[in-house]
Amino acid sequence: ADQEHAAKEIQAALERKQPYQVTYRLTTADGKLKWVWDQGHGVYSPAGELLGLEGYASDITERRQAEEALYQSESNLRALTENASVGILVNSGDRHVFANPRLLSMLGYSLKEIRNTGIKELVHPDEHEKILQRFRDRQAGRPTPSRYETVFLTRDGQPLPVELSVTLTSWEGEAAGLVFVYDISERRRAEEALLENESRLRSIVQTALNVIIVLSPEHR
């Protein structure tokens, strides 16, 4: 079917006396499938009669296989990031170049908006220097924690405690940071509630001990 379609395209170009470029598949004598890119033009007599063809054909099988593999990888990555329950962020050249739906939902940004932000717009001012220094250390190959807690800011300026898992990657040939962002606000609230309960219990116990001491025979 590919070769028939290619033949029709070539015939149509020749009738218009125009060059042609076609891509098609063919099966070799040993049964292998090959991709071919064919380009050429017709050679005509002074009277306009077609005398023959000039051109060349190239085996582009490896290139097509690489393109298909890349497309599949991109499709898999898109499916993974779009359905992930964790926020995913890519930072390159001091800007955020990618964010998945979960991250956008966490912070209240659209993808277009977040691409106009950098670390200073998303990270709480008290955390700026720590985050920037760790990014610089990571790029320089110096030992850096790959997982740590910090505080982001939502689009409306509300602090959001998060845990980051960070690694280096590349984006369009440039060094970039791949960041997995975990919302730990519930965990923080649970920890704060636990500390409050411990403090209340400590106060109750201390009051009870004081009462026991006052009422003990030794202190009458």
C-alpha positions in Angstrom: 0.0 0.0 0.0 2.9 2.4 0.8 4.5 1.8 -2.5 1.3 2.2 -4.5 0.6 5.5 -2.7 4.2 6.7 -3.4 3.9 5.7 -7.0 0.7 7.8 -7.4 2.4 10.8 -5.7 5.4 10.5 -8.1 3.1 10.1 -11.1 1.2 13.2 -10.1 4.4 15.2 -9.7 5.7 14.1 -13.1 2.4 15.2 -14.7 2.9 18.6 -13.2 6.6 18.5 -14.2 7.6 19.1 -10.6 10.2 17.4 -8.3 8.9 14.8 -5.9 9.8 13.6 -2.4 8.1 10.5 -1.0 8.6 8.2 2.0 7.4 4.6 1.9 8.0 1.1 3.3 9.1 -1.9 1.4 9.9 -5.5 2.2 13.4 -6.8 1.2 14.1 -10.2 -0.4 14.9 -11.6 3.1 11.6 -10.4 4.5 12.9 -7.3 6.4 10.8 -4.1 6.5 12.7 -1.0 5.3 11.8 2.7 5.3 12.9 4.5 2.1 13.0 8.3 1.4 13.0 8.9 -2.4 13.4 12.2 -4.2 13.9 13.1 -7.8 12.5 14.7 -10.9 11.6 13.8 -14.4 13.9 14.3 -17.4 12.0 15.6 -20.5 12.6 15.9 -24.2 12.3 19.4 -25.8 8.8 18.3 -26.8 7.9 17.6 -23.1 8.0 13.9 -23.4 9.1 12.0 -20.3 12.5 10.3 -21.0 13.3 9.1 -17.6 13.8 9.9 -13.9 16.8 11.4 -12.0 17.1 11.2 -8.3 18.2 9.0 -5.4 16.7 6.9 -2.6 17.9 6.6 1.0 17.4 3.9 3.6 16.0 5.8 6.5 15.0 2.8 8.6 17.2 3.6 11.6 16.0 7.2 11.7 12.4 6.2 11.6 12.9 3.6 14.3 14.6 6.2 16.4 11.8 8.6 15.8 9.2 6.0 16.7 11.1 5.1 19.9 11.3 8.7 20.9 7.6 9.2 20.2 6.8 6.2 22.4 9.1 7.4 25.2 7.5 10.9 25.0 4.0 9.3 25.1 5.0 7.1 28.1 6.5 10.1 29.9 3.4 12.2 29.2 1.1 9.5 30.5 3.3 9.1 33.6 3.6 12.8 34.5 0.0 13.6 33.7 -1.4 10.9 35.9 1.2 11.1 38.7 -0.1 11.8 42.2 3.1 13.8 43.0 4.0 17.2 41.6 6.7 17.2 38.9 8.7 20.3 38.0 11.6 20.9 35.6 13.8 24.0 36.1 16.2 25.1 33.4 18.0 28.4 32.9 16.4 30.0 36.0 12.9 29.3 34.6 10.4 26.5 35.1 10.0 24.9 31.7 7.6 22.0 32.7 5.1 21.2 35.4 2.6 18.4 35.5 -1.1 18.8 36.4 -0.6 17.7 40.0 2.0 20.4 40.6 -0.2 23.1 38.9 -3.1 22.0 41.0 -1.0 22.2 44.2 0.2 25.8 43.5 -2.8 27.2 41.6 -0.9 28.1 38.4 -1.6 27.4 34.7 1.2 25.9 32.7 1.6 29.1 30.8 1.9 31.1 34.0 4.4 28.7 35.7 6.7 28.9 32.7 7.1 32.6 33.5 8.3 31.9 37.1 11.6 31.0 38.5 12.8 29.7 41.9 12.3 33.1 43.6 8.6 33.2 42.6 7.8 29.7 43.8 9.9 29.4 46.9 9.3 31.2 50.2 11.8 34.2 50.6 13.3 32.6 53.8 14.2 29.5 51.7 15.6 31.3 48.6 19.3 31.1 49.4 19.2 27.5 50.6 17.4 26.3 47.4 19.6 28.3 45.0 22.8 27.1 46.8 21.8 23.5 46.6 21.0 23.9 42.9 24.4 25.5 42.3 26.2 22.7 44.3 24.3 20.0 42.4 25.4 21.5 39.0 29.0 21.7 40.2 29.0 18.1 41.3 29.3 18.8 45.0 27.6 16.6 47.6 24.0 17.8 48.0 21.0 16.3 49.8 18.7 14.8 47.1 15.6 15.0 49.4 14.7 17.8 51.8 11.9 19.9 53.1 11.2 23.5 52.1 8.3 26.0 51.7 6.7 26.9 48.4 4.3 29.8 47.7 1.0 29.2 46.0 -0.1 31.6 43.3 -2.1 33.6 45.9 0.9 33.8 48.2 0.0 31.2 50.7 2.9 29.1 52.2 2.9 25.4 51.3 5.2 23.1 53.1 6.7 20.6 50.7 9.3 17.8 50.5 11.5 17.9 47.4 13.3 15.0 45.7 15.7 16.5 43.2 18.0 15.2 40.5 19.8 16.6 37.5 18.5 16.1 34.0 18.7 17.9 30.6 16.1 19.9 28.8 16.7 20.7 25.1 20.4 20.1 25.5 20.8 22.3 28.7 21.3 21.3 32.3 18.1 21.2 34.2 16.7 20.2 37.6 14.1 17.5 37.8 12.0 18.0 41.0 9.4 15.8 42.5 7.3 17.8 44.9 5.3 16.2 47.7 2.7 18.3 49.6 3.4 17.7 53.3 0.9 20.2 54.7 -1.2 17.4 56.2 1.8 15.8 57.8 2.9 19.2 59.2 -0.6 19.8 60.6 -0.5 16.3 62.2 2.9 17.0 63.7 1.8 20.3 65.1 -1.3 18.7 66.5 0.8 16.0 68.1 3.1 18.6 69.7 0.1 20.5 70.9 -1.3 17.4 72.5 2.0 16.5 74.1 2.3 20.0 75.5 -1.2 19.9 76.9 -0.6 16.4 78.4 2.7 17.6 79.9 0.9 20.6 81.5 -1.9 18.3 82.9 0.7 15.8 84.3 2.8 18.7 85.8 -0.3 20.2 87.5 -1.3 16.8 88.8 2.2 16.2 90.2 2.1 19.6 91.9 -1.2 18.7 93.5 0.2 15.4 94.7 3.2 17.1 96.2 1.1 19.7 98.0 -1.2 17.1 99.5 1.5 14.5 100.4 2.1 14.0 104.2 5.6 15.2 104.0 4.4 18.7 103.0 1.5 19.1 105.5 
